[in-house]
Amino acid sequence: MDRRELLKIMALTLGSSIALPESVFAQIAEPLDLAKLKFFSSKQRQLVAVLAETIIPKTDTPGAIEAGVPGWIELLVQDCFEPADQQIILAGLQEVEVLANSQFHHPYAELAVAEQVQLLTEMEKKALLAADDKCFIVKIKSLTKFTYVNSEVGGTQAFDFVLIPGRWDASVDIKPGQKTYTL
């Protein structure tokens, strides 16, 4: 079995919340080369970083920025997404700024964390009501989660990796404070 096939199987097993292009799974196994990032403008790149950190903030574990999530998001959107899906991301970044300015009279990055969360929550509720799984907020959250759990930081510091050979047990006792993986 080659690496790409193994990555596809692992991603399906983890139950990714959206269907990512299969080329994503090949890219995520490679080291990130920041020199290849040419899709976002510097302003968009900063916004993606703030959005990712809003979705997975630094707590007692590293946040999205420390895990390198913004760079991976850009690489995956740049190299793996179809042009229509790339446009959803670009339009969504613009929409976030428009909403932030209209609701709070500041760019998204300058909002308080509570305001950032409120704005993203409203966007997600709107997407759920429309049953739109191809909208920006669904894609950016899924990309953030996917890249975080597949990063070295996410896999070693944020979650406990326990290799358990043998049968699958759907009802495993979780110890208080144990780190778990959920989507």
Residue frames as a rotation matrix with the C-alpha (Angstrom) as fourth column:
MET 1
0.589 0.808 0.000 0.00
0.808 -0.589 0.000 0.00
0.000 0.000 -1.000 0.00
ASP 2
-0.337 -0.727 0.598 1.43
0.675 -0.629 -0.385 3.40
0.656 0.274 0.703 -0.92
ARG 3
-0.859 -0.136 -0.494 1.44
0.478 -0.560 -0.677 6.47
-0.185 -0.817 0.545 1.30
ARG 4
-0.813 0.583 -0.012 -1.36
-0.534 -0.737 0.414 8.26
0.233 0.343 0.910 -0.58
GLU 5
-0.128 0.785 -0.607 -3.70
-0.052 0.605 0.794 5.29
0.990 0.133 -0.036 -0.21
LEU 6
-0.387 -0.093 -0.917 -2.88
0.844 0.364 -0.394 5.03
0.370 -0.927 -0.062 3.50
LEU 7
-0.978 0.006 -0.207 -3.58
0.082 -0.907 -0.413 8.75
-0.190 -0.421 0.887 4.00
LYS 8
-0.514 0.849 -0.118 -6.95
-0.550 -0.221 0.805 8.42
0.658 0.479 0.581 2.23
ILE 9
-0.036 0.481 -0.876 -7.92
0.416 0.804 0.425 5.51
0.909 -0.349 -0.229 4.47
MET 10
-0.657 -0.275 -0.702 -6.82
0.753 -0.180 -0.633 7.38
0.047 -0.944 0.325 7.60
ALA 11
-0.950 0.311 0.021 -8.81
-0.311 -0.950 0.018 10.47
0.025 0.010 1.000 6.64
LEU 12
-0.216 0.916 -0.337 -11.93
-0.385 0.237 0.892 8.44
0.897 0.323 0.302 5.96
THR 13
-0.185 0.073 -0.980 -11.48
0.707 0.703 -0.081 6.62
0.683 -0.708 -0.182 9.24
LEU 14
-0.863 -0.213 -0.458 -11.27
0.486 -0.600 -0.636 9.89
-0.139 -0.771 0.621 11.16
GLY 15
0.030 0.996 0.086 -14.55
0.984 -0.014 -0.178 10.99
-0.176 0.090 -0.980 9.61
SER 16
-0.915 -0.391 -0.097 -13.62
0.359 -0.900 0.245 14.31
-0.183 0.190 0.965 8.03
SER 17
-0.238 0.905 -0.353 -16.62
0.326 -0.268 -0.906 16.62
-0.915 -0.331 -0.231 8.10
ILE 18
0.550 0.416 -0.724 -16.33
-0.578 -0.436 -0.690 17.59
-0.603 0.798 0.001 4.42
ALA 19
0.711 -0.310 0.632 -15.15
0.588 0.755 -0.292 15.84
-0.386 0.578 0.718 1.32
LEU 20
0.342 -0.697 -0.630 -11.74
-0.438 -0.712 0.549 17.33
-0.831 0.089 -0.549 0.69
PRO 21
0.700 -0.165 -0.695 -10.06
-0.665 0.205 -0.718 16.81
0.261 0.965 0.033 -2.67
GLU 22
0.949 -0.305 -0.080 -7.94
0.315 0.909 0.271 13.66
-0.010 -0.283 0.959 -2.67
SER 23
0.262 -0.905 0.337 -4.82
0.416 -0.209 -0.885 15.67
0.871 0.372 0.321 -3.48
VAL 24
0.500 -0.025 0.866 -5.12
-0.676 -0.636 0.372 17.21
0.542 -0.771 -0.335 0.01
PHE 25
0.948 -0.074 0.310 -4.16
-0.175 0.691 0.702 13.91
-0.266 -0.719 0.642 1.56
ALA 26
0.548 -0.809 0.213 -1.02
0.774 0.393 -0.497 13.68
0.318 0.437 0.841 -0.54
GLN 27
0.198 -0.463 0.864 0.00
0.004 -0.881 -0.473 17.27
0.980 0.097 -0.173 0.30
ILE 28
0.758 0.194 0.623 -0.49
-0.553 -0.317 0.771 16.96
0.347 -0.928 -0.133 4.06
ALA 29
0.898 -0.440 0.004 2.19
0.385 0.791 0.476 14.26
-0.213 -0.425 0.880 4.29
GLU 30
0.247 -0.830 0.501 4.85
0.738 -0.174 -0.652 16.51
0.628 0.530 0.569 2.78
PRO 31
-0.321 -0.400 -0.859 6.90
0.845 -0.529 -0.070 19.11
-0.426 -0.748 0.508 4.69
LEU 32
0.760 0.649 -0.040 5.52
0.587 -0.711 -0.388 22.64
-0.280 0.272 -0.921 4.33
ASP 33
-0.445 -0.848 0.287 7.62
0.891 -0.386 0.239 24.90
-0.092 0.362 0.928 2.13
LEU 34
0.173 0.562 -0.809 6.59
0.525 -0.747 -0.407 28.49
-0.833 -0.355 -0.424 2.91
ALA 35
-0.664 -0.494 -0.561 8.25
-0.199 -0.607 0.770 29.71
-0.721 0.622 0.305 -0.30
LYS 36
-0.877 0.365 0.312 5.51
0.465 0.479 0.745 27.92
0.122 0.798 -0.590 -2.28
LEU 37
-0.085 0.900 -0.427 2.74
0.847 -0.161 -0.508 30.00
-0.526 -0.405 -0.748 -0.70
LYS 38
-0.962 -0.270 -0.024 1.58
0.201 -0.770 0.605 32.41
-0.182 0.578 0.796 -3.38
PHE 39
-0.411 0.879 0.240 -2.22
0.805 0.226 0.549 32.19
0.428 0.419 -0.801 -3.32
PHE 40
0.589 0.670 -0.452 -3.25
0.807 -0.506 0.303 34.69
-0.026 -0.544 -0.839 -0.63
SER 41
0.289 -0.453 0.843 -2.23
0.009 -0.880 -0.475 38.32
0.957 0.145 -0.250 -0.41
SER 42
-0.759 -0.623 -0.191 -0.44
0.205 0.050 -0.977 39.27
0.618 -0.781 0.090 2.82
LYS 43
-0.592 0.627 0.507 -3.69
-0.797 -0.549 -0.253 40.76
0.120 -0.553 0.824 4.15
GLN 44
0.450 0.766 -0.460 -5.63
-0.688 0.625 0.368 37.58
0.570 0.151 0.808 3.34
ARG 45
-0.095 -0.598 -0.796 -2.85
0.196 0.772 -0.604 35.47
0.976 -0.213 0.044 4.88
GLN 46
-0.926 -0.221 0.305 -3.14
-0.210 -0.368 -0.906 37.45
0.312 -0.903 0.294 8.14
LEU 47
-0.136 0.963 0.234 -6.92
-0.981 -0.163 0.102 37.07
0.136 -0.216 0.967 8.12
VAL 48
0.407 0.220 -0.887 -6.65
-0.275 0.955 0.110 33.29
0.871 0.199 0.449 7.63
ALA 49
-0.589 -0.701 -0.403 -4.26
0.231 0.332 -0.915 33.14
0.775 -0.631 -0.034 10.59
VAL 50
-0.812 0.341 0.473 -6.67
-0.583 -0.514 -0.630 35.08
0.029 -0.787 0.616 12.84
LEU 51
0.227 0.934 -0.277 -9.62
-0.896 0.311 0.316 32.97
0.381 0.176 0.908 11.68
ALA 52
0.140 -0.248 -0.959 -7.72
0.022 0.969 -0.248 29.73
0.990 0.014 0.141 12.35
GLU 53
-0.858 -0.503 -0.102 -6.70
0.135 -0.031 -0.990 30.96
0.495 -0.864 0.094 15.80
THR 54
-0.423 0.807 0.412 -10.32
-0.903 -0.412 -0.121 31.90
0.072 -0.424 0.903 16.54
ILE 55
0.472 0.620 -0.627 -11.40
-0.614 0.741 0.271 28.37
0.632 0.257 0.731 15.60
ILE 56
0.641 -0.357 -0.679 -8.56
0.604 0.781 0.159 26.64
0.474 -0.512 0.716 17.52
PRO 57
0.675 -0.364 0.642 -7.18
-0.471 -0.882 -0.004 29.11
0.568 -0.299 -0.767 20.06
LYS 58
-0.406 -0.851 -0.334 -4.11
-0.017 0.373 -0.928 28.61
0.914 -0.371 -0.166 22.20
THR 59
0.755 0.539 0.372 -5.11
-0.434 -0.013 0.901 27.28
0.491 -0.842 0.224 25.61
ASP 60
0.473 -0.620 0.625 -3.14
-0.548 0.348 0.760 24.76
-0.689 -0.703 -0.176 27.64
THR 61
0.156 -0.412 0.898 -2.32
0.702 0.685 0.192 23.29
-0.694 0.600 0.396 24.22
PRO 62
-0.804 -0.523 -0.285 -0.88
0.170 -0.660 0.731 25.12
-0.570 0.539 0.620 21.20
GLY 63
0.224 0.899 -0.376 -3.30
-0.179 -0.342 -0.923 26.97
-0.958 0.274 0.084 18.94
ALA 64
0.820 0.235 0.522 -3.71
0.424 0.364 -0.829 26.86
-0.385 0.901 0.199 15.19
ILE 65
0.837 -0.540 -0.083 -0.97
-0.494 -0.682 -0.540 29.39
0.235 0.493 -0.838 14.49
GLU 66
0.088 -0.841 0.534 1.61
-0.870 0.196 0.452 27.46
-0.484 -0.505 -0.714 16.52
ALA 67
0.175 0.051 0.983 0.64
0.126 0.989 -0.074 24.29
-0.976 0.137 0.167 14.62
GLY 68
-0.805 -0.558 -0.200 1.28
-0.080 -0.232 0.969 26.00
-0.588 0.797 0.141 11.27
VAL 69
-0.119 0.876 0.467 -2.37
0.664 0.420 -0.619 25.74
-0.738 0.236 -0.632 10.23
PRO 70
0.517 0.408 -0.753 -2.55
-0.201 -0.797 -0.569 29.01
-0.832 0.446 -0.330 8.22
GLY 71
-0.352 -0.739 -0.575 0.29
-0.805 -0.075 0.589 27.97
-0.478 0.670 -0.568 5.92
TRP 72
-0.866 0.074 0.494 -1.21
0.197 0.959 0.202 24.54
-0.459 0.273 -0.845 5.34
ILE 73
0.191 0.981 -0.040 -4.61
0.418 -0.118 -0.901 26.05
-0.888 0.156 -0.432 4.61
GLU 74
0.339 -0.103 -0.935 -3.07
-0.654 -0.740 -0.156 28.30
-0.676 0.664 -0.318 1.97
LEU 75
-0.709 -0.688 -0.155 -1.10
-0.602 0.476 0.641 25.47
-0.367 0.548 -0.752 0.39
LEU 76
-0.652 0.516 0.556 -4.13
0.461 0.852 -0.249 23.18
-0.602 0.094 -0.793 0.24
VAL 77
0.447 0.817 -0.365 -6.41
0.184 -0.483 -0.856 25.87
-0.876 0.315 -0.366 -1.20
GLN 78
0.133 -0.514 -0.848 -3.70
-0.787 -0.574 0.224 26.87
-0.602 0.637 -0.481 -3.69
ASP 79
-0.700 -0.635 -0.326 -2.71
-0.703 0.533 0.471 23.39
-0.125 0.559 -0.820 -4.86
CYS 80
-0.951 0.254 0.176 -5.68
0.234 0.964 -0.126 21.13
-0.202 -0.078 -0.976 -4.20
PHE 81
-0.151 0.961 -0.233 -8.89
0.237 -0.193 -0.952 23.11
-0.960 -0.199 -0.199 -4.56
GLU 82
-0.130 0.273 0.953 -10.75
0.991 0.028 0.127 23.57
0.008 0.962 -0.274 -7.82
PRO 83
-0.854 -0.241 0.461 -11.04
0.312 -0.946 0.083 27.20
0.416 0.215 0.883 -9.00
ALA 84
0.063 0.952 0.300 -14.71
-0.010 -0.300 0.954 27.34
0.998 -0.063 -0.010 -7.91
ASP 85
0.640 0.134 -0.757 -13.78
0.692 0.327 0.643 26.24
0.334 -0.935 0.117 -4.38
GLN 86
-0.500 -0.848 -0.179 -10.87
0.864 -0.474 -0.169 28.70
0.059 -0.240 0.969 -4.32
GLN 87
-0.593 0.346 0.726 -13.35
0.052 -0.884 0.464 31.45
0.803 0.313 0.507 -5.16
ILE 88
0.551 0.779 -0.300 -15.55
0.327 0.129 0.936 30.38
0.768 -0.614 -0.183 -2.24
ILE 89
0.194 -0.585 -0.788 -12.57
0.978 0.053 0.201 30.86
-0.076 -0.810 0.582 0.08
LEU 90
-0.792 -0.546 0.274 -11.60
0.581 -0.811 0.062 34.23
0.189 0.209 0.960 -1.40
ALA 91
-0.230 0.799 0.556 -15.19
-0.019 -0.575 0.818 35.51
0.973 0.178 0.148 -1.34
GLY 92
0.589 0.449 -0.672 -15.59
0.589 0.330 0.738 34.24
0.553 -0.830 -0.070 2.21
LEU 93
-0.310 -0.773 -0.553 -12.52
0.947 -0.303 -0.107 36.12
-0.084 -0.557 0.826 3.41
GLN 94
-0.842 0.069 0.536 -13.95
0.136 -0.933 0.334 39.27
0.523 0.354 0.776 1.87
GLU 95
0.170 0.985 -0.001 -17.36
0.126 -0.020 0.992 38.55
0.977 -0.169 -0.127 3.45
VAL 96
0.234 -0.158 -0.959 -15.77
0.951 0.241 0.192 38.19
0.201 -0.957 0.207 6.90
GLU 97
-0.779 -0.598 -0.190 -14.20
0.622 -0.776 -0.105 41.63
-0.085 -0.200 0.976 6.59
VAL 98
-0.592 0.646 0.482 -17.44
-0.071 -0.638 0.767 43.19
0.803 0.420 0.423 5.29
LEU 99
0.406 0.780 -0.476 -19.44
0.417 0.305 0.856 41.68
0.813 -0.546 -0.201 8.17
ALA 100
-0.079 -0.521 -0.850 -16.85
0.997 -0.047 -0.064 42.73
-0.006 -0.852 0.523 10.75
ASN 101
-0.939 -0.317 0.135 -16.83
0.330 -0.940 0.085 46.30
0.100 0.124 0.987 9.47
SER 102
-0.376 0.867 0.327 -20.62
-0.135 -0.400 0.906 46.54
0.917 0.297 0.268 9.19
GLN 103
0.512 0.627 -0.588 -21.40
0.442 0.395 0.805 44.97
0.737 -0.672 -0.074 12.58
PHE 104
0.573 -0.368 -0.733 -18.46
0.788 0.002 0.615 46.14
-0.225 -0.930 0.291 14.69
HIS 105
0.992 -0.116 0.053 -16.88
-0.086 -0.914 -0.396 48.97
0.094 0.389 -0.917 12.63
HIS 106
0.192 -0.971 0.142 -13.44
-0.793 -0.069 0.605 47.32
-0.578 -0.229 -0.784 12.73
PRO 107
-0.041 -0.293 -0.955 -11.53
-0.779 0.608 -0.153 44.77
0.625 0.738 -0.253 10.66
TYR 108
0.755 0.423 -0.500 -11.92
-0.121 0.841 0.528 41.19
0.644 -0.338 0.686 11.87
ALA 109
0.020 -0.861 -0.509 -8.37
0.606 0.415 -0.679 41.01
0.795 -0.295 0.530 13.26
GLU 110
-0.764 -0.319 0.560 -9.04
-0.140 -0.767 -0.627 44.02
0.630 -0.557 0.541 15.52
LEU 111
0.291 0.943 0.159 -12.22
-0.491 0.004 0.871 42.60
0.821 -0.331 0.464 17.07
ALA 112
-0.208 -0.221 0.953 -12.35
-0.951 0.273 -0.144 41.20
-0.228 -0.936 -0.267 20.58
VAL 113
-0.974 -0.217 -0.068 -12.30
-0.227 0.953 0.202 37.41
0.021 0.212 -0.977 20.68
ALA 114
-0.475 0.868 0.145 -15.97
0.306 0.318 -0.898 37.33
-0.825 -0.382 -0.416 21.76
GLU 115
0.237 0.539 -0.808 -16.90
-0.574 -0.594 -0.565 39.45
-0.784 0.597 0.168 18.73
GLN 116
-0.536 -0.507 -0.675 -14.88
-0.844 0.340 0.415 37.20
0.020 0.792 -0.610 16.41
VAL 117
-0.956 0.211 0.205 -16.61
0.160 0.957 -0.242 34.11
-0.247 -0.198 -0.949 17.78
GLN 118
-0.130 0.965 -0.228 -20.01
0.048 -0.223 -0.974 35.81
-0.990 -0.138 -0.017 17.50
LEU 119
0.040 0.095 -0.995 -19.41
-0.888 -0.452 -0.079 36.69
-0.458 0.887 0.066 13.85
LEU 120
-0.785 -0.397 -0.475 -18.27
-0.579 0.741 0.339 33.17
0.218 0.541 -0.812 12.91
THR 121
-0.798 0.554 0.237 -21.15
0.254 0.666 -0.701 31.63
-0.546 -0.499 -0.673 14.86
GLU 122
0.093 0.847 -0.523 -23.65
-0.331 -0.469 -0.819 33.78
-0.939 0.249 0.237 12.97
MET 123
-0.215 -0.247 -0.945 -22.07
-0.975 0.008 0.220 32.77
-0.047 0.969 -0.243 9.67
GLU 124
-0.978 -0.195 -0.080 -22.27
-0.196 0.981 0.011 29.10
0.076 0.026 -0.997 10.63
LYS 125
-0.456 0.883 0.110 -25.92
0.169 0.207 -0.964 29.35
-0.874 -0.421 -0.244 11.71
LYS 126
0.170 0.471 -0.866 -26.76
-0.747 -0.511 -0.425 30.98
-0.642 0.719 0.265 8.38
ALA 127
-0.531 -0.451 -0.717 -24.96
-0.817 0.497 0.293 28.16
0.224 0.741 -0.633 6.53
LEU 128
-0.954 0.207 0.215 -26.76
0.092 0.889 -0.449 25.50
-0.284 -0.409 -0.867 8.56
LEU 129
-0.099 0.973 -0.207 -30.15
-0.121 -0.218 -0.968 27.06
-0.988 -0.071 0.139 7.85
ALA 130
0.268 0.127 -0.955 -29.32
-0.920 -0.262 -0.293 27.13
-0.287 0.957 0.047 4.15
ALA 131
0.707 -0.099 0.700 -27.98
0.031 0.993 0.110 23.55
-0.707 -0.056 0.705 4.38
ASP 132
0.869 -0.461 -0.178 -24.95
-0.332 -0.277 -0.902 24.78
0.366 0.843 -0.394 2.47
ASP 133
0.782 -0.607 0.143 -21.97
0.259 0.525 0.811 22.50
-0.567 -0.597 0.568 3.09
LYS 134
0.188 -0.734 0.652 -19.90
0.968 0.026 -0.249 24.19
0.166 0.678 0.716 0.38
CYS 135
0.877 0.175 0.448 -19.93
0.142 -0.984 0.107 27.62
0.459 -0.030 -0.888 1.98
PHE 136
0.135 -0.910 0.391 -16.88
-0.332 -0.414 -0.848 29.45
0.933 -0.015 -0.358 3.30
ILE 137
0.115 -0.114 0.987 -17.40
-0.984 -0.149 0.098 28.90
0.136 -0.982 -0.130 7.04
VAL 138
0.902 0.221 0.370 -17.84
-0.277 0.955 0.104 25.14
-0.330 -0.196 0.923 6.63
LYS 139
0.758 -0.652 -0.033 -14.74
0.289 0.380 -0.879 24.92
0.585 0.656 0.476 4.43
ILE 140
0.062 -0.798 0.599 -12.51
-0.482 -0.549 -0.682 27.09
0.874 -0.246 -0.419 6.62
LYS 141
0.353 0.107 0.930 -13.50
-0.922 0.207 0.326 25.26
-0.158 -0.972 0.172 9.82
SER 142
0.976 0.042 0.212 -12.95
-0.010 0.989 -0.148 21.88
-0.216 0.142 0.966 8.20
LEU 143
0.541 -0.836 0.091 -9.59
0.158 -0.006 -0.987 22.92
0.826 0.549 0.129 6.78
THR 144
0.078 -0.496 0.865 -8.54
-0.819 -0.526 -0.228 24.31
0.568 -0.691 -0.448 10.15
LYS 145
0.572 0.202 0.795 -9.49
-0.706 0.615 0.352 21.15
-0.417 -0.762 0.495 12.02
PHE 146
0.986 -0.164 0.039 -8.04
0.159 0.822 -0.547 18.86
0.058 0.545 0.836 9.37
THR 147
0.362 -0.912 0.194 -4.68
-0.016 -0.214 -0.977 20.61
0.932 0.350 -0.092 9.21
TYR 148
0.156 -0.282 0.947 -4.46
-0.935 -0.352 0.049 20.98
0.319 -0.893 -0.318 13.00
VAL 149
0.699 0.166 0.696 -5.04
-0.514 0.793 0.328 17.31
-0.497 -0.587 0.639 13.82
ASN 150
0.900 -0.389 0.198 -2.63
0.425 0.683 -0.593 16.29
0.096 0.618 0.780 11.06
SER 151
0.481 -0.771 0.417 0.13
-0.495 -0.632 -0.596 18.63
0.723 0.080 -0.686 12.25
GLU 152
-0.292 -0.679 -0.674 2.94
0.337 0.586 -0.737 17.44
0.895 -0.442 0.057 14.47
VAL 153
-0.881 -0.006 0.473 1.81
-0.383 -0.578 -0.721 19.85
0.277 -0.816 0.507 17.20
GLY 154
0.038 0.992 0.123 -1.79
-0.965 0.005 0.263 18.68
0.260 -0.129 0.957 17.00
GLY 155
0.519 0.181 -0.835 -0.84
-0.253 0.966 0.051 15.03
0.816 0.185 0.547 16.93
THR 156
-0.203 -0.714 -0.671 1.69
0.514 0.505 -0.693 15.14
0.833 -0.485 0.265 19.76
GLN 157
-0.964 -0.264 0.010 0.71
0.142 -0.547 -0.825 18.00
0.223 -0.795 0.565 22.08
ALA 158
-0.535 0.823 0.193 -3.03
-0.828 -0.556 0.075 18.52
0.169 -0.119 0.978 21.67
PHE 159
0.598 0.768 -0.228 -4.16
-0.727 0.640 0.248 14.90
0.336 0.018 0.942 21.53
ASP 160
-0.076 -0.552 0.830 -3.13
-0.680 0.638 0.362 11.63
-0.729 -0.537 -0.424 23.09
PHE 161
0.159 0.054 -0.986 -2.11
-0.868 0.484 -0.113 9.13
0.471 0.873 0.124 20.45
VAL 162
-0.155 -0.135 0.979 -2.72
-0.682 0.732 -0.007 5.64
-0.715 -0.668 -0.206 21.71
LEU 163
-0.373 -0.042 -0.927 -2.02
-0.818 0.487 0.307 2.84
0.438 0.872 -0.216 19.28
ILE 164
-0.176 0.426 0.887 -4.46
-0.683 0.596 -0.422 0.10
-0.709 -0.681 0.187 20.18
PRO 165
-0.751 -0.079 -0.655 -4.16
-0.582 0.546 0.602 -3.00
0.311 0.834 -0.456 18.04
GLY 166
-0.901 0.429 0.061 -7.00
0.361 0.823 -0.438 -5.46
-0.239 -0.373 -0.897 17.95
ARG 167
-0.202 0.933 0.298 -10.73
0.950 0.113 0.290 -4.95
0.237 0.342 -0.909 18.01
TRP 168
-0.700 0.101 0.707 -12.51
-0.038 -0.994 0.104 -1.64
0.713 0.046 0.700 17.98
ASP 169
-0.414 0.560 -0.718 -14.41
0.910 0.252 -0.329 -0.78
-0.003 -0.789 -0.614 21.15
ALA 170
-0.164 0.442 0.882 -17.02
0.435 -0.770 0.467 1.95
0.885 0.460 -0.066 20.74
SER 171
0.812 0.490 0.316 -17.40
-0.091 -0.428 0.899 2.42
0.576 -0.759 -0.303 24.47
VAL 172
-0.065 -0.914 -0.400 -14.05
0.703 0.243 -0.669 3.24
0.709 -0.324 0.627 26.02
ASP 173
0.710 0.266 -0.652 -13.79
0.687 -0.464 0.560 4.92
-0.153 -0.845 -0.512 29.39
ILE 174
0.217 -0.598 0.772 -12.16
0.319 -0.704 -0.635 8.34
0.923 0.383 0.038 29.18
LYS 175
-0.142 -0.351 -0.926 -10.13
0.989 -0.016 -0.145 9.46
0.036 -0.936 0.349 32.17
PRO 176
0.828 0.426 -0.365 -10.79
0.468 -0.883 0.030 12.98
-0.309 -0.196 -0.931 33.50
GLY 177
0.462 -0.637 -0.617 -8.58
-0.418 -0.770 0.483 15.45
-0.782 0.035 -0.622 31.64
GLN 178
-0.232 -0.547 0.804 -7.68
0.488 0.650 0.583 12.95
-0.842 0.527 0.116 28.91
LYS 179
-0.411 0.013 -0.912 -7.25
-0.648 -0.708 0.282 14.57
-0.641 0.707 0.299 25.50
THR 180
-0.091 0.455 0.886 -9.56
0.466 0.806 -0.366 13.14
-0.880 0.379 -0.285 22.88
TYR 181
-0.970 -0.194 -0.143 -10.11
-0.053 -0.407 0.912 13.60
-0.236 0.892 0.385 19.17
THR 182
-0.067 0.973 0.221 -13.57
0.657 0.209 -0.724 14.67
-0.751 0.097 -0.654 18.01
LEU 183
-0.862 -0.118 0.493 -14.82
0.478 -0.511 0.714 16.37
0.168 0.851 0.497 14.88
